């Protein structure tokens, strides 16, 4: 198994996952969960923030809508070393930036892992990760660590379902389905 506590000279001690849900009133709810282990076995922090207004969706510019909400939910918390986003880091093997690349460029975390539930036609470089009994893969991309290590990290995350427990939790928080602790 890969040791996720070391990546080059960087110690990884805070792992986080984020998600955003868009609301009918033009705003959004961003959510964050934090763990001190790569498997996200025990969450040590979680929070949600409401953003009153977000940019309208524009094809190819999704990050303009999502990035401000992610910056808000991460503001005021201790820095994280590895951040998991819902989506792709790069949209193709040539490195066309997806949400995760914009998150990395904004300096929100030194390592960003993208976990997408659906295949994006140009993302042929994404590692396919099967979890649980599902025959449907998750698609993993990364910045700041090799994609094979990122895929192993997602494969080893706590939970028996296709979608790891921490990612299901942050999704439910963003949807307002459960109160933040």
N, C-alpha and C positions, 0 to 999 in steps of 0.2 A: 504494500500500500504506500502511496505517496505521502511524504511528510509535509502537510500544508502549513506547518508552523514556520517554515523557512522557505524563502524564495530569494535566492541570491543572497545579498547582504541584508535584506529586509526581514525583520521579525513580524509575523502576522499574529496579532493577539486579539483584534476586534473584527468580527465578521458581521456584516449587516446585509439585509435585503430590504428593498423598497418596492412600492407599487403605487399607482395613482388610479383613482376612479373619477370619471368626469360626471358632474352632476347636471341635472336638468336646468338649473338656473344659470348655467354658464361658468360655474366654479368647478372646483375639484377638491377631492380629499386625498391627501398623500399619507402613506403609512410607512413605518419603519419598524423592523425588529432587529435586535442586536444579540449576538452570542459571543462567547469567548472561546468556542471550539468550532472547528471547520464543519462538523456534522450538524451544528445548530441543535445539539442535544437539549440544552437548557437555555432558554432565552433570558437574558439579563436586563433587557430594556425593550420597551416598545412605545410608540407614540403615533399620533395622527395630528395632522394640521389641515385646516380648511383654507383654501385659497379662493378668494371671492370671485376672481375673474381670470380665466386662462385664454390664451390665444385660440382662435378658431383653427380647426384641423386644416392643414394644407398638405397635399400629397408631397412626399419627399422632404418635408420640413416638420415632421412629427416632433422632433426634439424641441422645437421652439415652444410647443405646447406643454411638454412634459418636464423639461429641465427646470423651469422656475419652481414648480411644485416640489421637485426632488431637492432643490437647494433649500427650500423653506423647511422641509421636514428634517433635513440634516443639520440645519443651523441650530446652534445652541447645544448640540450633543458632542461628546468627546469624539475626536476623529476616529474614523474606521480605516482599517488597513485593506480590507477586501469587501467590495460591495457587489451584491447580486441585483441585476435589474431585469425587469420583465421585457424581454425583447432581444435584439441582436446588438453586439458591439460593432461589428463590421457587416455590411450588407452583401459583400462579395469577396472573393479571394484577393482582389486588387486593393482592398482596404477602404472602399467607399464607406464613410462613417455612418453608423446607425446610432441609436440612442446611447448605447454604452460608450462609444468613442467620444461623443459629446460630453458625457458624464466624466470620463477620464480627462478630457481636455479642460474641463471646468475645475479640475483639481479636487473633485469630491472624494476620491479614493485613489491610491496608487495602483490598485489591482481592481479591475472591473470584469465581472463575469456576466454574460448575457445568457438568459435561459428563456427560450421561446417555446410556446406550445404548438405552433404551426410552422410548417416549412415555408421559407421565403425563397422564391424560385432562383434568385441569383446567389443565395448563400450556400453554395455547394461545398464550402470549406468548413461549415459547422459540423461539430461532432454530434452524432446521434447517440443519445443516452436512453437506454431502456431501464425502467425501474418497476419494481413490483411485478405484477402479473400482466401488465399492459403490453400490448404489441405495438402501441403508438409511442414513438420516441419523443423526447425533448430535444431541442436543438441548442447546442452550447457553443458560444464564442467567447473570446477573452482578450483583454488588454492587460499587459503587465505580468502575464504568466502564460506558459504554453497551453494551447487549447486542450491537449490530452490530459494535463493536470487538472484543468478546469472541469473537464468531463468526469474525471475520477472523483473530484470533490462533490459534484452534483450527484453522482451515482451513490456516494457514501453518506449523503445527508440523511438525517433521521426521518423515519417514516417508511411505511411499506407500500404506499400508493405511488402512482406514476409521478405525481407532483409532491415534492418533499414537504414535510409538515410545516417548516418555517415559511415556505413560499405560499402554502395554503393559508397560513395564519395572516401573513401580511396582505394577501389578497382580500381576505375577509375583513380585516381592519379597514382597508381602503374603501371597501363597499359599505362600511358602517354596519356590518352584520354582527359584530361583537364590540363591546366597549374596550378601549385601550386600558391596560393595567395601570 
